[in-house]
Amino acid sequence: MLDEQSRQLFQAWYESDLGQHLRHIEVTEVESEIDHEVGYYLVIQSPVQKIVLESHRLRETMVIAPELELGAPKNTVVAKSNELPFESDGIDVHVMHHTLDLSLMPHDDLREAARTLLPSGKLIIVGFNPWSLWGLRRFFSKRTSAPWNAQFINHRRLEDWLKVAGLSLDNKRFVSFEPPFHNSRWRRRFSWVRSLLKPLKLPFGGVYIMTATKLSPRYIPLKPRWKTARVHVPPFTKPTTKGMKD
């Protein structure tokens, strides 16, 4: 369930130059994660309406929104993130784009998304990394505007949540290593930061993309325990003298 005010602020921020730049990077990374996935249903949760994933082979896409908004796509499903109108074990891929960053109940939202996944289904989480230049910028912000009003959940902490929800982490990557300058010229001047940190695979990018798989339940056949029949044989009695005389 998303904070509605934060959702509106995020939609406006993603229309800015920096927001559009980050959106392009995030969409490219997520599409690369689901490019090899084959199935029926793709569910997308995001505070941004214009998160469109096209490079995939899943047949049907559904977008979750807390309420019907102006300009929402036709495939929008109005629902709360912690009360999804889907049966258990039915979704092939579930993308959570910054929804946990803005959620009032991130644990419940994560468990609900895991419930809807098929066994071996994929969950892709996009979130802001607190241990980055973006996190440093948020530390000195008043946190009243997007994206600094987001929670910036630690990726290590999120890994623990995935285990509790019955998910296994497959891949984790970091993007947007440059300082979050709104001016594109300043971002290009600091492109050397990305060139330095990205090849080293250091966890200091402003955004992380985590892919997890729902663990399939293992059914261990139980061998029947055959109980041997116990035959109760009455004890033999010795003949008495009286019986012999008769």
C-alpha positions in Angstrom: 0.0 0.0 0.0 1.5 3.3 -1.1 1.5 6.7 0.5 -0.7 8.6 -1.9 1.1 12.0 -1.4 4.5 10.3 -2.1 3.0 8.6 -5.1 2.0 11.9 -6.6 5.4 13.5 -5.9 7.1 10.6 -7.5 5.0 10.9 -10.7 6.0 14.5 -11.0 9.7 13.9 -10.2 10.0 11.2 -12.9 9.0 13.8 -15.5 12.1 15.9 -14.6 15.3 15.5 -16.5 16.9 13.4 -13.8 13.8 11.3 -13.3 13.5 10.5 -17.0 17.2 9.6 -17.1 16.8 7.2 -14.2 13.6 5.8 -15.6 15.4 4.9 -18.8 18.1 3.1 -16.9 15.7 1.2 -14.7 13.5 0.0 -17.5 16.5 -1.2 -19.5 17.8 -3.2 -16.6 14.4 -4.7 -15.7 13.8 -5.7 -19.3 17.1 -7.4 -19.4 16.1 -9.4 -16.4 12.8 -10.6 -17.9 13.9 -11.0 -21.5 14.4 -14.8 -21.2 11.2 -15.3 -19.2 8.3 -17.2 -20.8 4.8 -17.4 -19.4 1.4 -15.8 -19.2 1.2 -13.0 -16.5 3.4 -10.1 -15.7 2.4 -7.8 -12.8 3.9 -4.4 -12.4 3.7 -2.2 -9.3 5.1 1.3 -9.5 4.2 4.8 -8.3 5.0 5.9 -11.9 2.4 5.5 -14.7 4.9 5.6 -17.5 6.9 2.5 -16.5 6.3 0.4 -19.6 8.0 -2.9 -20.2 7.9 -4.0 -23.8 10.9 -6.4 -24.4 9.5 -9.6 -22.9 7.6 -12.7 -24.0 5.0 -12.8 -21.4 1.4 -12.8 -22.8 -0.4 -10.4 -20.5 0.7 -7.4 -18.4 -1.3 -6.0 -15.5 -0.5 -2.7 -13.7 -1.5 -2.3 -10.0 -2.7 1.1 -8.8 -4.3 2.0 -5.5 -7.0 4.0 -7.4 -8.1 4.7 -10.9 -6.1 7.8 -12.1 -6.4 10.0 -15.1 -4.3 8.7 -17.9 -3.9 5.2 -16.4 -3.3 2.4 -18.9 -6.2 0.1 -19.9 -4.6 -2.9 -18.2 -4.7 -1.2 -14.8 -6.0 -3.2 -11.8 -7.2 -1.2 -8.9 -6.0 -2.9 -5.7 -3.9 -2.5 -2.6 -0.4 -3.9 -2.6 -1.1 -6.0 0.5 -4.4 -7.3 -0.9 -3.9 -8.3 -4.5 -6.9 -9.8 -6.3 -5.0 -12.8 -7.6 -5.0 -16.4 -6.7 -2.0 -17.9 -5.1 0.7 -19.5 -7.3 -0.6 -17.8 -10.5 1.8 -15.0 -11.6 5.0 -15.7 -13.6 6.8 -12.4 -13.0 6.1 -9.6 -10.5 8.0 -6.3 -10.7 8.0 -4.0 -7.7 9.3 -0.6 -8.9 10.0 1.5 -5.8 6.8 0.4 -4.2 8.6 -0.9 -1.1 10.4 2.5 -0.8 7.0 4.2 -0.5 5.0 1.5 1.2 3.5 1.9 4.7 3.7 -1.9 5.2 6.6 -3.2 3.1 6.7 -6.6 4.8 3.1 -7.2 4.0 3.4 -6.1 0.4 6.4 -8.3 -0.1 4.7 -11.4 1.3 1.6 -10.7 -0.8 3.6 -10.5 -4.0 5.4 -13.7 -3.1 2.0 -15.4 -2.5 0.8 -14.7 -6.0 3.9 -16.0 -7.7 4.1 -19.4 -9.3 6.6 -21.9 -7.9 9.9 -20.8 -9.5 8.2 -17.5 -10.5 10.4 -14.3 -10.5 10.1 -11.2 -8.3 12.1 -8.1 -9.4 12.5 -5.3 -6.9 13.8 -1.9 -7.8 14.8 0.3 -4.9 17.0 3.2 -3.8 20.3 2.3 -2.1 21.0 4.2 1.1 24.8 3.5 0.8 25.3 5.6 -2.3 25.7 9.2 -3.3 21.9 9.3 -3.6 21.6 8.1 0.0 24.1 10.8 1.0 22.0 13.4 -0.8 18.9 12.1 1.0 20.7 12.4 4.4 21.0 16.2 3.9 17.5 16.6 2.5 14.4 17.6 4.3 12.7 14.5 2.8 9.6 16.4 1.7 10.1 16.0 -2.0 10.7 13.0 -4.3 12.7 10.9 -4.4 14.2 11.8 -1.0 10.9 11.1 0.8 11.3 7.4 0.0 12.5 4.9 2.7 15.8 3.8 0.9 15.7 0.3 2.3 19.0 -1.4 2.8 19.5 -4.2 0.3 21.0 -6.5 3.0 17.9 -6.0 5.1 15.7 -6.7 2.0 17.6 -10.0 1.4 16.5 -11.2 4.9 12.9 -10.2 4.0 13.1 -12.3 0.9 14.2 -15.4 2.8 11.3 -15.0 5.2 8.9 -14.7 2.3 10.1 -18.0 0.8 12.2 -16.4 -2.0 15.8 -17.1 -3.1 18.0 -14.2 -4.3 19.2 -14.9 -7.9 20.8 -11.6 -8.9 21.6 -8.2 -7.5 23.0 -5.3 -9.5 23.5 -1.6 -8.9 23.1 1.3 -11.4 23.3 5.1 -11.4 26.6 5.6 -9.6 26.9 9.3 -10.5 25.8 12.1 -8.1 22.0 12.9 -8.6 22.5 16.2 -10.4 19.5 17.5 -12.2 21.8 19.1 -14.8 22.8 16.5 -17.4 26.1 18.3 -18.0 27.1 17.8 -14.4 26.1 14.2 -14.6 28.4 13.7 -17.6 31.3 15.4 -15.8 31.0 12.8 -13.1 30.6 9.8 -15.4 34.1 8.7 -14.3 32.5 7.6 -11.0 30.4 5.0 -12.9 33.5 4.0 -14.9 35.4 3.4 -11.7 32.8 1.7 -9.5 30.7 -0.4 -11.9 33.4 -2.7 -13.2 34.3 -3.5 -9.6 30.7 -4.4 -8.8 30.7 -2.4 -5.6 27.3 -1.9 -4.0 27.4 1.9 -4.2 25.0 2.6 -7.0 22.0 4.8 -6.3 19.5 2.1 -7.3 19.6 -1.6 -6.9 17.7 -4.2 -9.0 17.2 -7.5 -7.2 15.8 -10.7 -8.8 14.5 -13.5 -6.6 12.8 -16.8 -7.3 10.0 -18.4 -5.4 11.1 -21.6 -3.9 9.2 -24.7 -5.0 7.8 -26.8 -2.2 9.6 -30.1 -1.8 7.3 -33.1 -1.3 9.2 -35.9 0.4 7.3 -39.2 0.0 6.8 -40.9 3.3 7.3 -44.6 3.4 4.4 -46.5 5.1 5.4 -48.1 8.3 4.1 -51.6 8.2 3.3 -53.0 11.6 3.9 -56.7 12.1 0.8 -58.5 13.4 1.2 -59.8 16.9 -0.4 -63.1 17.6 -1.3 -63.7 21.2 -0.7 -67.3 22.0 -2.1 -68.4 25.4 0.5 -70.0 27.6 0.6 -73.7 27.9 -0.5 -75.1 31.3 1.0 -78.1 32.9 -1.5 -80.9 33.5 -2.4 -81.4 37.1 -2.7 -84.7 38.9 -6.5 -84.3 39.1 -6.7 -83.9 35.4 -4.7 -87.0 34.7 -7.0 -89.1 37.0 -10.0 -88.0 35.1 
